Amino acid sequence: MKGGIKKEYRTLSGKPVLARAILPFITSRLFNTIVVTVPVEDIDKTTRLLQDFLDVSSVAIVGGGETRQESVFSGLKHLKAARPHYVLIHDGARPWINESLIREVFDGTIAYGACIPVVEIPDAPKEVDDKGFIQKNLNRDAIRGAQTPQGFLFNRLFKAHHYAREHDHSALDDAQIYMLLFSPVATIMGNHENKKITYRNDLEYQDYRKKE
């Protein structure tokens, strides 16, 4: 989303998008450590942005990388010293996450070692070439859209990220990285309210949670 201000720093119903994405993880009380990765030059700015909405001492704000994948790996490296058994990765641009979905992903991760939420795709999916011509009509019943948070056994995800970095693999999400070395990844039903802010008018989406 263009316009100067990062979408995570924009305001949604009186709170920064990033604060809304973090708070359900804090209130769930499932996690000993919460790490937020931001550009190195934004660490102080992010701390100031969040301090009026949550206890910033309850989160570690650390420098990320040039890409989402590099930022996740940076967060994992920070977490490694705490020796966590499981880790959930969430996109800071998904402010409509709720505790219920977090708990379902967490439980699925414990049960299967890796678990992500997915949603049905309402449109007819097509595979197109680089010129925009349809090459294949895909089976919508077998296709899902992946959401976050995505949960994994920490050591496996860390190993997979390290492997991806060493072998110059890029991926769209952590499930794809995990599957470079491990499988399977279980899925649970996500929800369409758990939107990712991509376009400016996404900020006008009605917050489905009870107003605070």
Disulfide bonds with the S-S distance in Angstrom:
none
